[in-house]
Amino acid sequence: MKCISVYTDNFELFSDIYETVIATELQENEEIEVEGVTVSDSGTVPENYLDKMKVKPEVVVMKVKDRNITILQHGKVFEIFIPTDQNMVH
């Protein structure tokens, strides 16, 4: 799974830039700024990382079912997990 990190704890701001972040093709470890928020491609992560994070009480888990995307929010970061066999641009 590909992981994109969005460094904010503001859910409203995250929601506002989500579609832009998803539509932006980032190279691995590339970092950009979207509306003042740092966004970076964190590369691929193993499936067990997602499973391990989901059980932590401080982690909020969101699903985008029609795209099979999982979003974790913890601390001051949102992590967007996209299956690697899925095209980023919709």
PyMOL commands that set and color helices and strands:
alter all, ss='L'
color gray80, all
select helices_A, chain A and resi 11-23+47-54+65-67
alter helices_A, ss='H'
color red, helices_A
select strands_A, chain A and resi 2-7+31-34+37-44+60-64+69-74+77-82
alter strands_A, ss='S'
color yellow, strands_A
deselect
rebuild
show_as cartoon
